[in-house]
Amino acid sequence: MATDFAVLLHRFLTSHLAGLRGCSPNTIASYRDTFKLLIAWFRDCRSIPPDKLTLDRIDADAITAFLDWLEAERRNSISTRNQRLAAVSSFFRWLQCQDPTRMAGCQDILAVPAKRKAQPSVNHLTIEQTRRLLAQPDRSARRGRRDATLLAALYETAARVQELADLTVRDIRLQSPALAVLTGKGSKTRHVPLGDNTTALLNAYLTEHGLDKPGHGDHPLFTNQHRNKLSRGGIAWILRKYQAQAADPTLANAHLSPHILRHSRAMHLYDAGVPLPYIRDILGHVDLTTTEIYARASTEAKRKALEAVYDDVVTADLPEWNHDTGLLTWLASL
């Protein structure tokens, strides 16, 4: 007979996450993996097999010990630890509404704090590094033209790599105002404007591959040599290929991934004076506080702001000490 935990966890993953909330398969898989680890922890560290694991055995102390185990034994980062806690908390937040008699225990678990970590810097490329990277593909070759278009679209849309991989032909509108329709987390869509140069590359690419003709709306925008949709790994491989090809030591040694191009676009937009709410909408962030990391990280924007505030208060005027006869006489007497 299934335990109460098994029954409710199944309902949470299926009816609630997949059905009511409409979460993506990747999100559901992340929740599933968290509970697989929790079940394994109870089996290996508490000697409670899965078929004996009930809700009464899962309390705040157990969750805290599980999180410590993730960090100490599995060498998970603080971010991963906190992500697992968020998944567990989501389940117990839902559970207290399903079974009010368990509210006290649920709220004890919800009170388990996330672990604080040092605020990381936002890794990103400079404008010049980005320009050099995007210029690497050989545009005289068919494959190079595809890669040039792909990198331009990845940078200009600030897309997550899965969002770019999922693009179809119908998601691109080349008529003015040109835009790309991205589908992000939670199946939320957003419209990202495209600049003239990226639009021209996409127009030429669609024409060359015959994708501008009727009947190709659902065709993947970027495909591999087998005409299948490029995977996230395939896009990352293309990026690393041109990183290695670039004759720029600072670029060649950078920890480069598709997400770094997303960060780079956001930083460049912020440095150019684009308001944070616009950047939030382009990136597909739900909360503006997520986007504010770019404001905190932008040293260039801080420098420009400081220079604009009464820059004449501090002057760089210095006396010509070698023309001061009194000073010269005093130095000679030493």
N, C-alpha and C positions, 0 to 999 in steps of 0.2 A: 504493500500500500504506500502511495506517495506521501512524503512528509508535507507539513504545512509550508515549509520553506520551498520545497520543490514546486508545489502547486502555484504559490504566489510569485515565485521567480519566473516561472513559465508565463504566467499571465502578464507580468511586468514587461518582459522582453517582447512578447507578441502583441497582445491587445493594447497595451499602453504605448510602448515605444514605436512599434511598427504600425499599429493601427491608429490610435488616437493622435499621437504626436507626429506621425509620418516621418520618423527619423530615417536617415539614409542607411543602407546596408553596412557601410563602414562604421557609422556611429553605433549601430546595434552590435557589430562585431567587437567593438572596443568594450562595451558594457559586458558582453558575454565573456570576453577574455578575463576581465576583472573578477567575475564570479567563478570562473574556472580556477583561477589562482587562489581565491578565498576557500573554495571547496578543497583544493589540494593542500592548503595550509592546515585546515582543520583535520584532514586525514593524516598528514605526516607529522604535524607538531602537537596535535591534541588527541590523536588516535581515535578520531571520530569519522567513521566511514561515511560516504555521501548518503547512503540510504538511512543513516541514523541522525543526520544533521537537521535539527529543528530550529525554529526561530528563537526558542528559549535559550539556546546555547550561544547565540550571536548577540553579544553586548558590547558596550563601548570599550571595555578592557581588551576583549578579543580583537576588535577592529584595530586598536592601537598596536597590539602585538603583531598583528598581520602586516600593518604598514611598516613597522620596524623591521620585520623579516624581509619585506620586499627590498628595503634599502640596504640591510646588512648582508643578507644571504644571496639575494639575486642581483645585488649591485645596481639597483634601479636608482635613477637620478631623483632629486627632490621633485622635479616637474612630473615625472612619471608617478611617484608616490602620491602627489596631490591629485593627479588625474584619476588614480584608482580610488582615492577617497571620495572624489566628486561623484563617481559612478555608484559607489556604495550609498552615499548620502542621498542620491536621487532615488534609489530604491526605497530607502526608509522614509523619505519625505512622502513618497507615494503611498507607502504601507500605512502610515498613520491615518490617512484618509480612508483607507479600505477597512481598517480594523482599529477604531478609536480606543479599544481596551489596551492596545499596545503603545499608545501615544507617549507615555513616560519613557519607556525603553527606547523608542525611536528617537525621541528628542535628546536622550543621553548620547546616542550615536551621532546625531546631527551636531552636537556640541564638540565633537572631536575636532581640534583645530588643524587646519592645513599647516604645513611646515614652511616657515619663512625661508627665503633664499635671497642671495644677493641679486640685485637687479642687473641682468646682463645688458651689455651694450648691444646695439642693433648693428649686426654685420651687414654691410652694404658696399657696393662699388661706387667709385666716384663717377662723375659724368664722363670723364675721359676714358676710364677703364671700361665703362659700359659701351661707349662708342667704339672702342677698339675691339671688344668682344663681338659686337653685332656686325662688324665689318669683316670678320674672319671667313665666313662661307664664300666659296667660289661661285659667284653669280653667273659665270659663263657655263656652268654645268647644271643639269636639271635637279640633281640632288642638292646641290649648293643653293639653288634658288628656293627650294622647299625649306631648307634649314634657315636661310636668311629670313624668310617670311615667318617661320615658326618662332624664332628668337625675337623678332620685332613684335609679334603678337603677344608673346609671353611677357615681355617687358612693358609694352604700352598698356596692356589691360591690367597689369599687376595681378594676373590670375594665379590661383593655386594650381599646382601642376595637374591635379585631377580635373579641375575645371577646364583647363586647356585641352586635355586629352579627350574630354567629353564633347567638345565643340563639334557641331555639325554645320553643314553648309548653310542651312536656314538660320543659324544663329548669327550669321554675318550679314549686315546690311551695308552695302556700299553706296547707296544713294544718300545724298546730303540730308540730314547730318549722319555721317557714317558711324556705326556702332557695332559692338559685339554684345550678345546676350549670354551672360555667364550664369550657370546654375551651381550654386554653392551649397554650403552646409544646410541641412534641413530642407533641401530642394527649393531653396529661395533663389529667385532670379534677380539679376540686376543688369542694367544697361550701362556699358562703359563706352564713352566716345572714343573714336579712332582718329588719329591725326592723318594729314594728307599723305605722308610718306608711307605709313603702314597701310593705308587704304589702297595706295597704288600697288604695293607689293601683293596684297591680297587679291586685288583685281587681276593682276597678271598671273598669279598662281592659279586662281580658279579657271581662268581662260585656258592656260596651258594644260591643265589636267581635265578639261572638259566638264568641270563641275558647275559652270555657269549656265548649263543647259537645263531645261525642265526635267523634273523627275529625280534630281539629285539632292533634294532638300535634306533628306535624312542621312546622307552619306557623311562619314566622319571627315572632318576638315583636314586633319593631318593623318596620313597613313604610312605604313612601312612598305617594304618592297613587295610584300604579299598582299597589299591593298587592304590590310587590316588596320584597325584603329591603333595609333601609337599608344603604348603603355606609359605609365609614369616612369618606369625604369628606362624605357627607350628615349624619352625626352631628356632625362637626366644624363644619359650616355651621350646624346648629341651635344649637350651643354659642356660636358667635361672634355669632349673631343676638341671643341674649339678653344676651350681654356688652355689645353695643352699646346695647341697650335699657335697661340698668341705669343708674340715676341715681347712679352712684358713680364719681368720677374715678379712684380707686385701682383699681377693678375694670375700668373702661373702658380704662385704659392698660396693663393687665397683659397679658403674653404668654400668652394662654390657649389651651389645647388640651385634648382629652379626657385626655391623660396627666397634665396638671396636676391634674385632679380626682382621679386615682389617687394622685398624690403627696399631695394635700391630705387625703384620707381616711386615708392611712397616718400622716401627721403628727398628725392629730387623734386617732387611736387611740393613738399613742404618748404624746401629751400627757395623754391621759385615763388613762394607767397600764396600758394593755393590754400584756402581755409580748411581747417581740420574736418568740418562736417562733409565737405566735398570729397576729401581723401577717404573718410570713413565709408561713404557710399560707393566709391570706386573699389575699395578693398572688400566691401561686403561685411564690415563689422557691424554687430548689433549695437554695441555700446561705444560711445565716443571715447570712454576712458581707455579702451583697447588701442585706439588710434593715437592717443596722446604719447605713447612711447616714442613716436617720431619727433614730437616737439621736444621731449626731454633729451633725446639723443642728438639733435641737430646742433652741433657746435658752430657751424657756419651761420645758421640763423641767429644764434645767440650773439656771435661776434658782430654781425651786421646791426642787430638791435642795439647793442651797447655803443657801437660807433655813432649811431644816429642820435644818441642822447647827450647833448651838451658836450660834444667832442672838443670844445675849446676850453673846458675847465682845466684840464691837464694839458700843458704845452710841452713841447720838446725843445724849447729854446735854452741853450746853454752858453755861458760866457766863453769867450776865447781865452782860456787861461794862459796861453803862451804870449798874450799881448798885455797881460797885467804885470807892470813893472814891479809893483809892490810885492806881488806873490813871487815873482822871479827872484827878487832880492832876498826874500825870506827863505826860499828854498836853497839859495846859494850859501846862506849862512849856516845851514844845518851841518 
